[in-house]
Amino acid sequence: MLRMTVVTRATAQVGFETSVADRILLRAPARRWDADGAVTRTPRYWNMWWTLTMAAAGLTLLVVVLEALGILKDLGPALGVVGVLLTIVFGLTASTRSSLTGFRDDVVPRLYRIVALLEERLPPTTT
């Protein structure tokens, strides 16, 4: 995974992590501006659940057309219901995955900063 954080507008720190399970990079990284003016570049990735949602919706439309032509007979309504349910489930999963990625990128670094401030300012415990 490529992680790029622009510290100032002139300098940048770039870190690379490689693994077999890395996600597929879809397009250029998105820019985010922090409160202190630093720019953070967040890579955008392909979400397979959106692809499954579109595939299920397309197959459901195909079932509707085949049912309208009378090819599927009694099997058409059952396949239509299954297609709609799969589209809903895949869509909910895709939107959850997308929003959790944004949440993780925005909130988790701030939580680490809060923990660091608390550890720095609170007296050490004696246990």
Order of alpha helices (4+ residues) and beta strands (2+ residues): beta-beta-beta-beta-alpha-alpha
